Amino acid sequence: MSAVLGLGTYRVRSVEKAARTACAAGAAWVDTAPNYQGGRAHTLLRQVIADFPAVKVSTKTGFFTAEQGREAVAAGVLGEEQAAVGHSLDPGFVRWQVERSMEELGRADLVFVHNPEQADRHRPGIHTRLRGAFAVLEDLARAGRIGGYGVATWSGLDHAVFTVRELLGLAQQAAGGRHHLVALQQPVSLVMDRPIRHALDGRGTLVQARAAGLLTFGSAPLHGGELLGLVTPELIDLIRPGVSAAGACLLAAASTPGLDVVLLSASTSTNWAESVAALALPLDARRLREITDVCATR
């Protein structure tokens, strides 16, 4: 069984048009962040989200635009030096940012802590910051402001800055018991293929997250579009003869065992339709292992 398709809004050309197309085609999730589209993603998505109440929505906390940083300083939740960094997990800022996001979006089923590895260079410092952010998100979840929260990371898991087990422990500490940490997002692609290889071996972050009952998201399945220039016709035929380069790369990522949602930044109805068709028949574990073995030799 392949992962379901969700819309990632980081690189789409027109976020409102892309979201409306994806939602009308049955997208399971729309994933966004306060800093996307120059800080306008939330307001551009609000009406689309209202028009498709069955589609689930995730946003993030951590990164912010320069303008949002100035507004945070004016609101007294960040200092000038903190605002210059462009990323914060300070509890006061997290609460302020998520409340703003709820006003702009209207609702959120998930709020991801966005690349927490940006907040500190040392494991103890990151863990402390995560626990503080989790405590705020626990309050918001208990109040019904958000459906739950998660962690969206680019390199934190790969570099062992934190583990799935540690994240669960921090959430339990923040909640004082039962917590609302419900999801994990990380890159899954033929470039960043460690989650694929580990899952095929029955280990790694996806297996651990699934065992803990977390919803798993795979981001950047095309590695920001770079994969399209790297895959050869021979590799595409190995994955699935007749599909496009994008469809082949997406299919490989979406076929990863333990992956629930794969996020694609598809800007047009044609892109979306081709992606849905490519995922109709997932790859089996034997073929996926063969693909990753071939990629490892290149």
C-alpha positions in Angstrom: 0.0 0.0 0.0 1.4 3.4 -1.0 1.3 6.6 1.0 -1.6 8.9 0.3 -0.9 12.1 -1.6 -0.8 15.5 0.1 0.0 18.9 -1.2 3.2 20.6 0.0 3.0 24.3 -0.5 6.7 25.4 -0.2 7.5 25.5 -3.9 4.2 25.8 -5.7 3.8 28.7 -8.1 0.3 29.7 -7.1 -0.6 28.3 -3.7 -4.3 29.1 -3.9 -4.7 27.5 -7.3 -2.5 24.5 -6.4 -4.5 23.9 -3.2 -7.9 24.2 -5.0 -6.7 21.8 -7.7 -5.3 19.3 -5.2 -8.3 19.4 -2.8 -10.8 19.0 -5.7 -8.8 15.9 -6.8 -9.0 14.3 -3.4 -5.8 15.4 -1.6 -5.7 14.0 1.9 -3.6 16.9 3.3 -2.5 20.4 2.7 0.8 21.2 4.4 2.0 24.8 4.8 3.9 27.1 7.1 3.7 30.8 8.2 6.9 31.7 6.2 5.8 30.1 2.9 5.0 32.3 -0.1 6.7 35.2 1.5 4.5 34.9 4.6 1.2 35.0 2.6 0.5 31.2 2.4 -2.0 31.1 5.2 -4.2 34.0 4.0 -4.1 32.6 0.5 -5.2 29.2 1.7 -7.9 30.2 4.1 -10.8 30.2 1.6 -9.7 27.0 -0.1 -9.6 25.3 3.3 -13.0 26.6 4.2 -14.4 25.3 0.9 -13.0 21.8 1.5 -13.7 20.9 5.1 -12.8 17.2 4.7 -9.2 18.0 3.7 -6.8 18.0 6.7 -4.4 20.9 7.2 -1.0 21.1 8.8 1.1 24.1 9.4 4.3 24.8 11.4 6.0 27.0 14.0 9.6 28.1 14.1 10.5 30.0 10.9 9.2 33.4 10.2 9.7 36.2 7.6 11.5 39.5 8.3 8.1 41.2 8.4 6.7 38.7 10.8 9.9 39.1 12.9 9.3 42.8 13.2 5.7 42.2 14.2 6.9 39.7 16.9 9.2 42.4 18.3 6.4 44.9 18.3 4.3 42.4 20.2 7.0 41.8 22.7 7.5 38.1 22.1 10.9 38.4 20.4 13.9 40.7 20.9 15.7 42.4 18.0 18.5 39.9 18.0 16.2 37.0 18.2 14.1 38.3 15.3 17.3 38.7 13.1 17.8 34.9 13.3 14.5 34.1 11.5 13.7 31.0 13.6 12.6 30.7 17.2 11.1 28.0 19.5 10.8 30.4 22.4 7.5 29.4 24.1 6.1 32.9 24.0 6.8 33.2 20.3 5.4 29.7 19.6 2.1 30.6 21.2 1.9 34.0 19.4 2.8 32.5 16.1 0.3 29.6 16.3 -2.5 31.8 17.5 -1.8 34.1 14.4 -1.8 31.0 12.2 -5.2 29.9 13.5 -6.6 33.4 12.8 -5.2 33.4 9.2 -5.9 29.7 8.3 -9.1 29.2 10.3 -8.1 25.7 11.4 -5.2 23.3 11.7 -5.3 19.6 12.3 -1.6 19.6 13.0 1.1 22.1 13.9 4.6 20.8 13.3 7.7 22.2 15.1 9.6 23.3 12.1 13.3 22.1 11.8 14.0 22.3 15.5 17.6 21.5 14.7 17.9 25.1 13.6 17.4 26.3 17.2 20.6 25.1 18.8 23.8 23.3 17.9 23.7 21.0 20.9 21.4 18.1 21.7 20.6 19.2 25.3 19.8 22.7 24.2 17.5 21.5 21.4 15.8 19.0 23.7 15.1 21.8 26.2 13.7 24.1 23.5 11.5 21.2 22.1 10.1 20.5 25.5 9.2 24.2 25.9 7.5 24.3 22.5 5.7 21.1 23.2 4.3 22.5 26.4 2.7 25.4 24.6 1.3 23.1 21.9 -0.1 20.8 24.6 -2.0 23.8 26.0 -3.3 24.7 22.6 -4.3 21.1 21.9 -6.1 20.7 25.2 -7.9 23.9 24.6 -9.1 22.6 21.2 -7.2 25.3 19.2 -5.2 22.7 17.3 -5.8 19.0 16.6 -2.3 17.9 17.7 1.3 18.5 17.0 4.4 16.9 15.5 7.9 17.5 14.4 8.9 18.4 10.8 12.7 18.0 10.4 15.2 18.1 7.6 18.3 16.6 9.3 17.5 16.2 13.0 16.7 12.5 12.8 19.5 11.7 10.2 22.1 13.4 12.4 20.7 11.9 15.6 20.0 15.3 17.1 16.9 13.6 18.5 15.3 10.2 18.1 11.7 9.2 17.9 11.9 7.8 21.4 13.3 11.0 22.7 10.6 13.1 21.1 8.0 10.9 22.7 9.7 11.3 26.0 9.9 15.1 25.7 6.2 15.2 24.8 5.3 13.1 27.8 7.3 15.4 30.0 5.7 18.5 28.5 2.2 17.1 29.0 2.8 15.6 32.4 1.4 12.3 31.1 -0.7 11.7 28.0 0.4 13.9 25.2 -0.7 15.2 21.8 2.4 14.5 19.8 0.8 12.7 16.8 3.0 13.1 13.7 6.5 13.1 12.3 7.6 14.7 9.0 11.0 14.1 7.3 12.4 14.0 3.8 11.9 10.7 1.9 13.4 10.4 -1.6 15.9 8.6 -3.7 18.4 11.2 -2.6 17.6 11.1 1.1 16.9 7.4 1.1 17.9 6.3 4.5 14.3 6.1 5.7 13.5 3.9 2.7 16.4 1.6 3.2 15.9 1.3 7.0 12.1 0.7 6.6 12.8 -2.1 4.2 15.0 -3.7 6.9 12.3 -3.3 9.5 14.1 -0.6 11.4 14.6 3.2 11.5 12.5 6.2 12.2 9.4 5.3 10.2 9.1 1.9 11.8 9.6 3.4 15.3 7.1 6.2 14.6 4.5 3.8 13.2 5.0 1.5 16.3 4.3 4.5 18.5 1.1 5.3 16.7 2.5 8.5 15.0 1.3 9.6 11.6 4.3 9.7 9.2 4.8 12.3 6.5 7.4 12.2 3.7 8.5 15.6 2.4 10.6 16.5 -0.7 10.0 13.3 -2.7 11.6 15.0 -5.8 14.3 16.6 -3.6 13.3 20.1 -4.6 13.1 19.1 -8.3 16.8 18.1 -8.4 16.0 14.4 -8.8 14.3 15.0 -12.2 17.8 15.8 -13.7 19.4 12.9 -12.0 17.2 9.9 -12.8 18.1 8.0 -16.0 15.7 6.4 -18.4 17.0 3.0 -17.2 16.2 3.8 -13.6 12.7 5.1 -14.6 12.1 1.8 -16.4 13.2 -0.1 -13.4 10.8 1.8 -11.2 7.8 1.6 -13.6 8.1 1.6 -17.4 6.0 4.4 -19.0 5.8 6.8 -16.1 7.5 10.2 -16.1 10.6 11.0 -14.2 8.6 12.8 -11.5 6.1 9.9 -11.3 8.9 7.4 -10.9 10.6 9.3 -8.1 7.3 10.0 -6.4 6.3 6.3 -6.6 9.5 5.1 -5.1 9.1 7.5 -2.1 5.4 6.7 -1.6 6.0 3.0 -1.6 8.2 3.2 1.5 6.9 0.8 4.2 5.5 2.8 7.2 4.9 6.0 5.3 1.4 7.4 5.6 1.5 10.7 3.6 3.8 11.9 0.8 3.8 15.6 0.2 4.2 16.9 -3.3 4.4 20.5 -4.5 2.3 20.0 -7.6 1.3 23.3 -9.2 -1.1 22.2 -12.0 -4.0 19.8 -12.5 -1.9 17.9 -15.0 0.9 17.4 -12.5 -1.6 16.3 -9.9 -3.4 13.8 -12.2 -0.1 12.3 -13.3 1.0 11.9 -9.7 -2.3 10.2 -8.7 -2.0 7.8 -11.6 1.6 7.0 -10.7 0.7 6.0 -7.2 -2.2 3.7 -8.2 0.0 0.6 -8.0 2.7 0.8 -5.3 6.1 -1.0 -5.7 6.6 -4.2 -3.7 9.5 -4.4 -1.2 11.7 -6.5 -3.5 11.5 -3.9 -6.3 12.0 -1.0 -4.0 15.1 -2.6 -2.5 16.5 -3.2 -6.0 15.9 0.5 -6.8 17.7 1.7 -3.7 20.6 -0.7 -4.4 21.0 0.7 -7.9 20.9 4.2 -6.6 23.5 3.5 -4.0 26.0 2.4 -6.7 25.7 5.7 -8.7 
